[in-house]
Amino acid sequence: MSLNMSFLQDLLSRIVTRSRENTLDAPPDGRQRTDSALEKLESACNTLMQGGGEASRILVAQKALEHYASLDVTERLAFFTLLTEQYTAEPSHVHAAYAAYREEESSTNLQRLFNVCEPRRQELLRRLNLCPGGTFELVKMRSDLLNLLRDSPELAPLDADFVHLFTSWFNRGFLMLESIDWNTPATVLEKIIRYEAVHEIRDWSDLRRRLDPQDRRCYAFFHPAIGDEPLVFVEVALCKGVAENIKDILESDNELSLADVDTAVFYSISNCQRGLKGISFGNFLIKQVVQELKRELPRLTQFVTLSPVPGFANWLDKARRTGRCQLSPAAESALESNEWVKDTRAQQSLESELRAEAAHYLVNTKNHAGQPFDPVARFHLGNGASLHQINWPGDTSSKGLHQAHGLMVNYRYQLDQIEKNHEAYSREGTVICTPDIRREAVRAKTQQAESADV
């Protein structure tokens, strides 16, 4: 009897829910609705911003996100434009609150001014977040916004609102660190394959080679609001000494005993959700993984990355074309043809000059904000790492050759130096590196100056 009653209650609940959903999309006079998905979305947003109980808001938010999912690119641009232009702060309210604050600089008036200055679209996004799965849908919505932002810079205020809210919603305190291994559910492992952004995972056998051996580790950050969707993950190789070549990590079948390892090499860090661009998790992830590994394996003495240098090839090619960098004829020939990959003599003719230019690129060259050109360098140096070693050749895959002429580098994380390095980088833009790299950078800078004078 109790089972039958439970079935009937569930059936009635579904009927009521379906009826309410149909009512939301139906016009009041009972005629067939012909509104576009964009019009339905606008209507749902208007309804969502009005009064109503929490249950009805959840239902309206769910329908709004369903309507959004059916928009094409042109309709998404129209929707984002609507939010930017019409869901802003009310100017008359801002002026009135500011006048009241000037009249009396009280905490109450300041809070009122703060409240009215917030764009209405922030509250709309909060209400859209009410329904189950809303957080992940909003992350995907921001990804769509980022696709349009370059050609529609007027949408930047809306993007700033997303960043403001996501910074709170994805606060470090909400993130959960989990170890990924071959026994992790397949739904998660499939996402690891899909989201790998540094070194492509070709198939399940390739993934197993990265997860199953005892000298391999993988960790990921998850958020309770988006389930088994990883935010960022890092792959780690446990080595004896500092790894210099990615092929030795990805293709080697020589499994090390944990008794022999002394170095943890972070060889891939992948951000999984483009909609969370600018919400940094990687720095927290690396530092927490270092602590986890230190507890598990106290014998580890070094924590380094084996990192790509994705901006180096473009920078060097431009410097050569503009005359700011002049390589020797032998080096030019080797670089142009990639003959050095299989020719030891060609490697020798290129190595010294390429290493010097790489040191100059990483240490001396800065963007308009006074930070290194290379995005990976900005990430690790900003997290308190130091530039430890330049490796060439480090990656002779087609991707490695295209983005960095085969160059890779090690950044080193020393627990007792992280804060000091971070402060030096943040305040002065100082690139902490080894004396050898500093000398190479000075040599290349001097040679470039001489080339420019000539």
N, C-alpha and C positions, 0 to 999 in steps of 0.2 A: 504493500500500500504506500509506504513512504517513498519507494522508488517511483511509483506512478505519479505521486504528487510532485516529486522533484521534476519529472519529465514534463508535466503539465505547466509547472511554474516557468521552466525554461522556455517552453514553447510560447507561452503567453508573453514572456519578456521579449522574445525575438519578434513576435507579431507587433507589439507596441513600438519597439525600436524601429522596425521597418516602416511602420505607419508614420512615425515622427520624421523619419528621413525623407519619405515621399512628400510630406507636408512642407518641409523646408524648401524643396525645389518646385513646388506647385504654386501658381499664382492664386491670389485670394478668391477669384471668381470661378475657379475650377477649370478654366480653359487650359489647353495644351501649352506648356511653356516652350518658347522658341529662343530664349536668351542664349548667348554664347557662353562658353566656359568662363571667359573673362568677366562678363557681366554678372554671372552667378557668383564669381569670386568677390567682385566688388560689393555685391549685395550682402554676402556672408560676412565680409569684413565690417561693413556698416552695422550689421546686426550684432556682431561680436563686441563692438565698442559700446553698445548700449547696455541697459540693465539686463537682469536675468539671473537665474540661479546657476550654480556651478555645473549641474548636470546638463542644462541646456547649452551652456557655453562650451562644454566639452564636445557636445554633438555638433554644434555650429563650427567649431574649430576643425573637427575632423572633416566635415564637408568642404570647408574652405581649402584645406590642404589637398583634398581629392580634386577639387576644381583646378587648383594650381598645377597639379601633376599633369593635367591634360592640355596645358597651354603650349603653344608653339613659341619659337624664339621671339617673334614680333610681339606676341601677346605678353610674354614675360617682360619685355622691355617696357611695354605700356603699363603693366602692373607696377614695376619698380619705379617708373616715372610718377605714377599716381601716389605711391607711398612717399616719395621724396618731396613732391610739391604740395600735396594736400594733407598728409598726415604729419605735419610739422607742428611746432609750438605756435600757439595763438599770440600774435604780436600785441594785441590790446591787453591781454592778460600779463604778458611780460612787462610791458610799460607800466601797468598799474602796480604790479608787485615791486618793480624797481623803484617807483615813486614812493611807495610805502616804506621800503627799506631805507631810502635816502632820508625820509622824514624821521624814521626811528630805526636805528641799526640794532634791532633785537634779533634774538635767535629765531623767534617765531616768524618774523618777516623774512629772514634769510632763508628759512626752510620753505616758505611759500614761494619765494623767488626761484629757489632751486627746483621746486616741483613744476612750476609753470614753464620753465625753460626746457624741460625734457620734451623732445618731440613725441607726438602722439603715437608714432609708428613703433616706438619702443614698447609701449603698453600693448599695442596690437600684436607684436611678436611674442610678448609674454603670454597673451591669451591664446595665440595659436599653439603655444608650447604646452597647453593644458592637456591635450588629448594624448592617448597612448601612442608612442612612436613619434610624437611631435618634434622632439629635439632633433632626431636624426633627419627628419624631413626639412627642418629649418637649416641644418648643416648643408644639405643638398641644395636648398634654395640659395644659400650664399654662394655655393659653387657656381650656380647659374649666373648669379650677379657678377662674380669675378670675370666670367667669360665675356660680359658686356661692358665691363668698366673701362677698358682701354679706349673703346670707341665712344663711350658715353660717360665722360668724367664727371658730369653733373650729378651722377648717382653716388658720388663719394660720400656724402653725408649719410646715406642709407647704409653703406658699407661700414661706416664708423659706428653706427648703432648696432649692427650685428657684432662687431668686434667688442664693443662695450658689454653687451649681454653675454657673449660667449666667454669672455674673460672671467665672469662670475660663475656661469654655469659649469665651466670646465676648470674650475679652481683645482689646484693640485690636491687639495684635501678630498676631492671626490674621485680621483683617479685610482685605479686598482692595478698593481703590478702583478702579472702572472707569467710563469715560466711556460714556454711553448716547447713541446717535445713531440716525438712521433706518436705518442698516445693521446695527444690533444684531439678533441673532436674534429672530424673531417671538415665540417662547415667552417671552422676557424683556419685550418690548414689551407683550405682552398683560397681563403682571403690573403693569407701570407704569400702564396704564389702570385695572386693577382696584384697585390699592392707593392711587391718588391720593386723598388725604384732605382736601385744602384747597380746590382748585378742580377740580371734576369735569371729566374728559376725556370728551367726548360720543361721539367716534368716532375712527376712524383718521385722518381728515383733521385733526381737532382736535389729535391727538397729533403729526402731522407738522408742523403749524404751530409746535409747541413745541420740536421737535427739529431740523428740517432747516435753517432759516435760519442764516446764519453768525453772527448776533448772539444765538443761543440756545445754551445748554449744559445738560446734565443729567448728574449723577454719582450713582453708587450704591455702597453697601457690600455686599459679598458675603462669605460664610463658606464655606470649602472643604467643610465637613461637610454643607451643605445645598444645594450645587449652584447652580442658576440662580434660586434664590429670593432676591430682594433683601431686605436687612434694613431699609434706610432709603435714600431717595433725595431729591435736592434739584434743583429746577429753577431755572435762572439766566437772566436777561435782561441782555444787555450794552447799556447805555444811555448817552446823553449827558446827564449830570445825574441827580438822584435821581428815580425814578419815584414818582408820587403816587396813581395810579389804576390798579387792576388791569385795567380794561377796555382801557386803552391797551397793556397787555402781551399780553393774551390774544387780542384781536381785531384788533390792528393788522397791516396787511400792508406797512408801511414798514420794509424791512430796512435796518439801518444798516451802513455800512462799518466794518470793524474799526479803520480809521484815525481814525474819528470818536468812538469810544466812550471813556469815561473812568470809568464806574461799572458795577460788577457788582451786580445786584439779585437777591437770593435771594427768590423770590416763592412758593415752595412747598416745604415740607419734610414728607415723609410717612414715618411709621414703618409698616412693612409687616407686622410680626409682632406681634400682640397678646400672644402668649405671652412676648415679651421686654420687656413693659412694666416700666419701672424700671431696665432695663439701657440706659444712655444711649449712643447712638452719634452722635446729631445734633451734639453739640458737637465730637466728633472730625472728623465729616464736614465741617462748615462750615470749621473751621480748615485742614483739609487741602486743601479745594477753593480756599480763598483762596490758599494757597501755589501750587497748580497754576495758577490763573489768573494769578497774579503772574508766574510763570515764562513762561507763554505770551504774556501781554500786559503787558509792563512799563509801558505807558502808563496802565494802570488806577490811579486815585488814590483811589477810594472803594469800599467794600464795605458794602452796606446790605441790609436786608431790606425787603420790603413785606408786612407781617404783619397777619393778622386780629386782632381783639380779642374773642374769643368769649364772655367773661364780662360785657362792658360793658352790654348791653341788659338782662339780668336784674338786674344791680346797680342801674342807673339807675331801672328801673321800681319796684324795691323801695324805693329811696330816695324816690321821688316819693310812693308810697303811704303811707309812714310819716312823711312831712313833713320828712325830713332834707334834701330837695332841692326847691326851689320854682322852677320855670321861669315865665317870663312867660306870660300867656294866649296870645299869638301863637305862642310857641315850643311850648307845650303842644298847640295845635291842629295845628301843622305836624307835630309828632312823632306824634301819635295817628293821623293819616290818611295819613301818608307822602306828603302832597301836595307836599312840598318836592322830591321826585325830579324833577318836571317843571316846578316853579314856582320861578323864580329869586328872586322876592320872598319866598316862604316860606323858601327857603334862607337868605336874609339875616337873617330874623327869628330863625332857630334857630342859625346857625353859631357866633356868639360864645359863647352859653351852652353849647352842646354841646361845643365844644372845651375850655372851662374845666372842665366836669364830667369829661371824658375825662382831662384832665391830673391832676385830683384823684384819679380812680380809679386811674390808673397809678402815681402818685408817692406818694400818702398812704395809701390804703386797704391794709390788711394782713390776712392770715388769722391763724388761731390760732398759727401757727408764726412770725409776724412777717415773712412774705413777701408779695409782691403777690398780690392775689386772682386776677389773670389768669394762666392757665397758660402762655400764650405769652410773657408778660412774664417769668415766673419762669425759663423756659428760656433766653431770650436774655440777660437780665441776669445770670443765673447763669453763663453762658459768657463773661462779660466784655464784652458789648456795652453801648452806651449808648442811651438813648431820644433819638432824634434829631429826629423830626418827627411831628406829628399831622396826618393827612390826612382831610379831610371835604369833600365826599363822596369816599370811596375805593373803595367796593364797593357798587353799587346792585343787585346780584343779590338774589334772594329770600333766599338764605342770609345774605348780608352785611347785609341789612336786619333779619333776624330776630335775628342774634346780636350785632350792634353798631350798629344804626341807621345802617349805611353807613360806619362808621368803620374806618380802617386806620392803621397807624403804621409808621414806619421805625425800625429799630434799626441802629445803626452799629457796625461792627467795625473798630477802628483797631489795627493789629498792635502798635504800641508802647504801647497803653493797655490791652490785654485783661487782662493779669495784675493790673494796678493796680485796674481796675474790678471784677474778680472778687473780689479781696481785700476791697474796700470793701463789696461786696454781701454776701459770705459772713460777714464779721465784724460788720458794723453794720446790715445790711439796707438800705444806702444805694442809692437809685435814681439812677444817674448820668444826667443829662439836660441839655439846653440851658438857658440862662438864661430864654429865652422860655417854655418849658414849665414851669419852676419858678415863674415869676411867675403863670402861669395857675392852677397848682395851689394856690398860696397864696391867690389871689383866690377860687377856688371853695370852699376850705376855710373861709375867713372868712365867706362868704355862707351856707354850710351851718350854721355855728355861730350866726349871727344868726337864721336860720330856726328853729333848734332853741330859741333863747331866746324867740322870739315864740310 
